[in-house]
Amino acid sequence: MDIFSHPDFDQHELLAFRDDPATGLRAIIAVHNSNLGPATGGCRMYPYANNEDALRDVLRLSRGMTYKSALAGIALGGGKSVIIGNPQQSKTRELMLAMGEFIESQNGNYISAEDSGTSVSDMAIIAERTAHVSGLSDDPEHGGDPSPTTAYGVYKGIVAAVDFQLGSDLQGVRVALQGIGSVGYYLAQYLREAGALVFAADVNRRNIDRAVNDLGVVELALDKVLNADVDVLAPCAMGGAINEHTIDHVKASVIAGAANNQLATVAMGDALLEKGILYAPDYVINAGGIIDVFYQQKGNRSAQMVKEHVDRIGDTLTSIFQRSKEETSATSNIADVMAEEVFKKPVNKTNRDTKAA
């Protein structure tokens, strides 16, 4: 395949592959853009159906990280890595050490953190082979796990979206979560505390049982969650939830969730605008985790400092919603334009400011 003509290749700065038969590691690292700072993004482990799916995912995810950091107002670039394999069956200490060596071989061009299928403990193993890893904070409450902060940012985004679209707070608002794993569980907790009625579906039985028993979440069938009769649909699983097969069945008037790449294609953003469905661009609403990681990297992280920065996600989304309304343009398009206004400015990387905006 000609990588340069790949539909998801977007002037990426780096694309590296590693196949290590000794440990079973098959991985890809992608750096999209480092104008604002070192390219940082999670290491995802997932049993992709084929290599093309893995390549597509890492290209799209790394690009999303560039846009995410730009609108989050932090001095980081966009990168991502994927490990092809089932984290429940194929993950070993040796494999994660090999991933650390792979990251180290990129000479600091990519900094890793946890993601779907990996954990803080995995990052600790990776850190035995490279210093280019985040998510190892000694925070007494959550350690280096950015999931709670991601969830809090999504919650603040949903508050902003519901206020803009429905003119109300979350009391009695019906929210359906597609996926209620680590981020989804914390998000459901915030939503329930705000008085929302929360419904959820998940492929993992334990995730559902915990949410039902602990939080009073109502279970939905996997094939019913996207067309549930709710006010807010929150995709919190893998990407592509809103596609040509599902978009006509969405009943929610707001789509706002934690998943990356929720829109299968750019055209989905325009279609949502036409249908009057307010979409909170994924890389804006789910930026809490990378904000947390940024402060971990700075070495002066405080919970209050992170919270105050994440609180701004709601304001950023409101600006996007308002501009979308004024220009009659999809919120996803508006977010892209606003992000590009930030990271495409000429930057002197030698004297690059490493302070948060």
For each residue, the residues with C-beta under 8 A, 3 or more apart:
1: 6 52
2: 5 6
3: 6 9 15
4: 9
5: 2 9
6: 1 2 3 9 55 56 59
7:
8: 55 56 59 60 63
9: 3 4 5 6 12 59
10: 32 59 63
11: 32 33
12: 9 15 30 31 32 33 59 62 63
13: 31 32 33 34 39 109
14: 29 30 31 39 106 109 110
15: 3 12 28 29 30 31 59
16: 28 29 30 102 105 106
17: 27 28
18: 25 26 27 28 29 98 102
19: 25 26
20: 23 24 25 26 98 102
21: 24
22: 94 98
23: 20 92 94 95 97 98
24: 20 21 85 90 92 95
25: 18 19 20 83 95 98 99 102
26: 18 19 20 83 84 85
27: 17 18 81 82 83 84 99 102
28: 15 16 17 18 54 55 58 81 82 84
29: 14 15 16 18 58 79 80 81 102 103 106 110
30: 12 14 15 16 58 59 61 62 79 80 81
31: 12 13 14 15 34 39 62 77 78 79 106 109 110
32: 10 11 12 13 39 59 62 63 65 66 77 78 79
33: 11 12 13 36 39 63 66 77 78 343
34: 13 31 37 38 39 77 78 79 109 349
35: 77 343 344 345 347 349
36: 33 66 69 70 74 75 76 77 342 343 347 352
37: 34 40 69 74 75 76 77 352 354
38: 34 76 77 108 109 111
39: 13 14 31 32 33 34 62 65 66 76 77 78 79 109 110 111
40: 37 65 69 76 77 78 79 110 111 112 113 134 290 293 294 297
41: 61 62 65 78 79 80 81 110 111 112 113 115 290
42: 61 80 81 112 113 114 115 116 118 289
43: 80 81 82 83 99 103 112 113 114 115 118 122 123 126
44: 57 58 61 80 81 82 83 115 116 117 118
45: 82 83 85 86 87 90 91 115 116 117 118
46: 54 57 82 83 84 85 87 116 117 238
47: 84 85 86 90
48: 51 53 54 57 82 84
49: 53
50: 53 54
51: 48 54 55 84
52: 1 55 56
53: 48 49 50 56 57
54: 28 46 48 50 51 57 58 82 84
55: 6 8 28 51 52 58 59
56: 6 8 52 53 59 60
57: 44 46 48 53 54 60 61 82 239 261
58: 28 29 30 44 54 55 61 62 80 81 82
59: 6 8 9 10 12 15 30 32 55 56 62 63
60: 8 56 57 63 64 239 260 261
61: 30 41 42 44 57 58 64 65 80 82 260 261
62: 12 30 31 32 39 41 58 59 65 66 78 79 80
63: 8 10 12 32 33 59 60 66 67 78
64: 60 61 67 68 78 80 260 261 282 283
65: 32 39 40 41 61 62 68 69 76 77 78 79 80 283 290
66: 32 33 36 39 62 63 69 70 77 78 339 343
67: 63 64 70 71 78 283 335 336 339 340 343
68: 64 65 71 72 78 283 284 286 287 290
69: 36 37 40 65 66 72 74 75 76 77 78 287 290 294 343
70: 36 66 67 339 340 342 343
71: 67 68 283 284 287 316 335 338 339 342
72: 68 69 284 287 290 291 294 309 313 316
73: 309 312 356 357
74: 36 37 69 290 291 294 309 356 357
75: 36 37 69 294 352 353 354 355 356 357
76: 36 37 38 39 40 65 69 290 293 294 297
77: 31 32 33 34 35 36 37 38 39 40 65 66 69 343
78: 31 32 33 34 39 40 41 62 63 64 65 66 67 68 69
79: 29 30 31 32 34 39 40 41 62 65 109 110 111
80: 29 30 41 42 43 44 58 61 62 64 65 115
81: 27 28 29 30 41 42 43 44 58 99 102 103 110 112
82: 27 28 43 44 45 46 48 54 57 58 61
83: 25 26 27 43 44 45 46 95 99 117 118
84: 26 27 28 46 47 48 51 54
85: 24 26 45 46 47 89 90 91 95
86: 45 47 89 90 91
87: 45 46 90 91 117 118
88: 91
89: 85 86
90: 24 45 47 85 86 87 95
91: 45 85 86 87 88 95 96 117 122
92: 23 24 95 96
93: 96 97 125
94: 22 23 97 98
95: 23 24 25 83 85 90 91 92 98 99
96: 91 92 93 99 100 122 125 126
97: 23 93 94 100 101 125 126 128 129
98: 18 20 22 23 25 94 95 101 102
99: 25 27 43 81 83 95 96 102 103 126
100: 96 97 103 104 125 126 127 128 129 130 133
101: 97 98 104 105 129 130
102: 16 18 20 25 27 29 81 98 99 105 106
103: 29 43 81 99 100 106 110 112 126 129 130 132 133
104: 100 101 107 129 130 132
105: 16 101 102
106: 14 16 29 31 102 103 109 110 132
107: 104
108: 38 111 132
109: 13 14 31 34 38 39 79 106
110: 14 29 31 39 40 41 79 81 103 106 132
111: 38 39 40 41 79 108 132 133 134 297
112: 40 41 42 43 81 103 123 126 130 132 133 134
113: 40 41 42 43 123 133 134 135 144 146 289 290 293
114: 42 43 118 119 120 122 123 135 144 145 146
115: 41 42 43 44 45 80 118
116: 42 44 45 46 238
117: 44 45 46 83 87 91
118: 42 43 44 45 83 87 114 115 122 123
119: 114 122 123 145
120: 114 123 124 135 136 143 144 145
121: 124 125
122: 43 91 96 114 118 119 125 126
123: 43 112 113 114 118 119 120 126 127 133 134 135 136 144
124: 120 121 127 128 136
125: 93 96 97 100 121 122 128
126: 43 96 97 99 100 103 112 122 123 129 130 133
127: 100 123 124 130 131 133 136
128: 97 100 124 125
129: 97 100 101 103 104 126
130: 100 101 103 104 112 126 127 133
131: 127
132: 103 104 106 108 110 111 112
133: 100 103 111 112 113 123 126 127 130 136
134: 40 111 112 113 123 144 293 296 297
135: 113 114 120 123 144 145 146 293 296
136: 120 123 124 127 133 143 144 296
137: 142 143 144 296 301
138: 143
139: 142 143 144 301 303
140:
141: 148 303
142: 137 139 145 147 148 149
143: 120 136 137 138 139
144: 113 114 120 123 134 135 136 137 139 296
145: 114 119 120 135 142 148 182
146: 113 114 135 149 150 288 289 290 292 293
147: 142 150 151 182 183 186 289
148: 141 142 145 151 152 186
149: 142 146 152 153 288 289 291 292 306 310
150: 146 147 153 154 183 186 258 286 288 289 292
151: 147 148 154 155 183 184 185 186 187 189 190 258 288
152: 148 149 155 156 186 190 288 307 310
153: 149 150 156 157 285 286 287 288 289 291 310 313
154: 150 151 157 158 183 187 234 236 256 257 258 285 286 288
155: 151 152 158 159 187 190 191 194
156: 152 153 159 160 310 311 313 314
157: 153 154 160 161 256 280 284 285 313 314 317
158: 154 155 161 162 170 175 191 232 234 254 256 280 285
159: 155 156 162 163 169 170 194 314
160: 156 157 163 164 280 313 314 315 317 318 321
161: 157 158 164 165 232 254 256 278 280 317 321
162: 158 159 165 166 168 169 170 173 231 232 254
163: 159 160 166 167 168 169 318
164: 160 161 167 278 317 318 321 322
165: 161 162 253 254 278 321
166: 162 163 173 231 253 254
167: 163 164
168: 162 163 171 173
169: 159 162 163 173 194 195
170: 158 159 162 173 175 191 194 195 196
171: 168 194 195 196
172: 195 196 197
173: 162 166 168 169 170 195 196 197 231 232
174: 196 197 199 228 229 230 231 232
175: 158 170 191 196 197 198 199 230 231 232 233 234
176: 198 199 200 201 220 225 228 230 232 233 234 252
177: 180 184 187 188 198 199 200 201 217 225 234 236 257
178: 200 201 225 226 233 234 235 236 237 241 257 259
179: 184 200 201 202 235 236 237 238 258 259
180: 177 184 185 188 200 201 202 207 208 211 217 236
181: 184 185 202 204 207 236 237
182: 145 147 185 186
183: 147 150 151 154 186 187 236 258 286
184: 151 177 179 180 181 187 188 200 202 207 211 234 236 258
185: 151 180 181 182 188 189 207 210 211 215
186: 147 148 150 151 152 182 183 189 190
187: 151 154 155 177 183 184 190 191 234 236 258
188: 177 180 184 185 191 192 198 200 211 215 217
189: 151 185 186 192 193 215
190: 151 152 155 186 187 193 194
191: 155 158 170 175 187 188 194 196 198
192: 188 189 195 196 198 215 216 217
193: 189 190
194: 155 159 169 170 171 190 191
195: 169 170 171 172 173 192
196: 170 171 172 173 174 175 191 192
197: 172 173 174 175 218
198: 175 176 177 188 191 192 211 215 216 217 218
199: 174 175 176 177 217 218 219 220 225 228 230
200: 176 177 178 179 180 184 188 208 211 217 218 219 220 225
201: 176 177 178 179 180 208 219 220 221 222 224 225
202: 179 180 181 184 205 207 208 211 222 237
203: 222 237
204: 181 207 208
205: 202 208 209
206: 209 210
207: 180 181 184 185 202 204 210 211
208: 180 200 201 202 204 205 211 212 217 219
209: 205 206 212 213
210: 185 206 207 213 214
211: 180 184 185 188 198 200 202 207 208 214 215 217
212: 208 209 215 216 217 218 219
213: 209 210
214: 210 211
215: 185 188 189 192 198 211 212
216: 192 198 212
217: 177 180 188 192 198 199 200 208 211 212
218: 197 198 199 200 212
219: 199 200 201 208 212
220: 176 199 200 201 224 225 228
221: 201 224 225
222: 201 202 203 225
223:
224: 201 220 221 227 228
225: 176 177 178 199 200 201 220 221 222 228 233
226: 178 233 241 246 249 250
227: 224 246 249 250 251
228: 174 176 199 220 224 225 233 251 252
229: 174 251
230: 174 175 176 199 233 251 252
231: 162 166 173 174 175 252 253 254
232: 158 161 162 173 174 175 176 252 253 254 255 256
233: 175 176 178 225 226 228 230 250 252 254 255 256 257
234: 154 158 175 176 177 178 184 187 255 256 257 258
235: 178 179 241 242 255 257 258 259 262 282
236: 154 177 178 179 180 181 183 184 187 257 258 259
237: 178 179 181 202 203 241 259
238: 46 116 179 241 259
239: 57 60 259 260 261 262 264
240: 243 261 262 263 264
241: 178 226 235 237 238 246 257 259 262 264
242: 235 246 247 250 255 262 263 264 268 272 279
243: 240 246 247 263 264 265 268
244: 247 264 265 268
245:
246: 226 227 241 242 243 249 250
247: 242 243 244 250 268 271 272 275
248:
249: 226 227 246
250: 226 227 233 242 246 247 255 275 277
251: 227 228 229 230
252: 176 228 230 231 232 233 255 277
253: 165 166 231 232 276 277 278
254: 158 161 162 165 166 231 232 233 277 278 279 280
255: 232 233 234 235 242 250 252 262 272 277 278 279 280
256: 154 157 158 161 232 233 234 278 279 280 285
257: 154 177 178 233 234 235 236 241 262 280 282 285 286
258: 150 151 154 179 183 184 187 234 235 236 282 285 286
259: 178 179 235 236 237 238 239 241 262 282 286
260: 60 61 64 239 282 283 286
261: 57 60 61 64 239 240 264 282
262: 235 239 240 241 242 255 257 259 279 282
263: 240 242 243 266 268 269 272 279 282 332
264: 239 240 241 242 243 244 261 268
265: 243 244 268
266: 263 269 270 332 333
267: 270 271
268: 242 243 244 247 263 264 265 271 272 332
269: 263 266 272 273 279 330 331 332 333
270: 266 267 273 274 330 333
271: 247 267 268 274 275
272: 242 247 255 263 268 269 275 277 278 279 330 331
273: 269 270 276 277 279 324 328 329 330 331
274: 270 271
275: 247 250 271 272
276: 253 273
277: 250 252 253 254 255 272 273
278: 161 164 165 253 254 255 256 272 321 331
279: 242 254 255 256 262 263 269 272 273 330 331 332
280: 157 158 160 161 254 255 256 257 284 285 317 331
281: 284 285 317 320 331 332 335
282: 64 235 257 258 259 260 261 262 263 285 286
283: 64 65 67 68 71 260 286 287 335 339
284: 68 71 72 157 280 281 287 313 316 317 320 335
285: 153 154 157 158 256 257 258 280 281 282 313 317
286: 68 150 153 154 183 257 258 259 260 282 283 289
287: 68 69 71 72 153 283 284 290 291 310 313
288: 146 149 150 151 152 153 154 291 292 310 313
289: 42 113 146 147 149 150 153 286 292 293
290: 40 41 65 68 69 72 74 76 113 146 287 293 294
291: 72 74 149 153 287 288 294 295 306 309 310
292: 146 149 150 288 289 295 296 301 306 310
293: 40 76 113 134 135 146 289 290 296 297
294: 40 69 72 74 75 76 290 291 297 298 356
295: 291 292 298 300 301 302 305 306 309 356
296: 134 135 136 137 144 292 293 299 301
297: 40 76 111 134 293 294
298: 294 295 301 354 356
299: 296
300: 295 305
301: 137 139 292 295 296 298 305 306
302: 295 305 306
303: 139 141 306 307
304: 307 308
305: 295 300 301 302 308 309
306: 149 291 292 295 301 302 303 309 310
307: 152 303 304 310 311
308: 304 305 311 312
309: 72 73 74 291 295 305 306 312 356
310: 149 152 153 156 287 288 291 292 306 307 313
311: 156 307 308 314 315
312: 73 308 309 315 316
313: 72 153 156 157 160 284 285 287 288 310 316 317
314: 156 157 159 160 311 317 318
315: 160 311 312 318 319
316: 71 72 284 312 313 319 320
317: 157 160 161 164 280 281 284 285 313 314 320 321
318: 160 163 164 314 315 321 322
319: 315 316 322 323 338
320: 281 284 316 317 323 324 331 334 335 338
321: 160 161 164 165 278 317 318 324 325 331
322: 164 318 319 325 326
323: 319 320 326 327 329 334 338
324: 273 320 321 327 328 329 330 331 333 334
325: 321 322 328
326: 322 323
327: 323 324 334
328: 273 324 325
329: 273 323 324 333 334
330: 269 270 272 273 279 324 333 334
331: 269 272 273 278 279 280 281 320 321 324 334 335
332: 263 266 268 269 279 281 335 336
333: 266 269 270 324 329 330 336 337
334: 320 323 324 327 329 330 331 337 338
335: 67 71 281 283 284 320 331 332 338 339
336: 67 332 333 339 340
337: 333 334 340 341
338: 71 319 320 323 334 335 341 342
339: 66 67 70 71 283 335 336 342 343
340: 67 70 336 337 343 344
341: 337 338 344 345
342: 36 70 71 338 339 345
343: 33 35 36 66 67 69 70 77 339 340
344: 35 340 341
345: 35 341 342
346:
347: 35 36 352
348: 351 352
349: 34 35 352
350:
351: 348
352: 36 37 75 347 348 349
353: 75
354: 37 75 298
355: 75
356: 73 74 75 294 295 298 309
357: 73 74 75
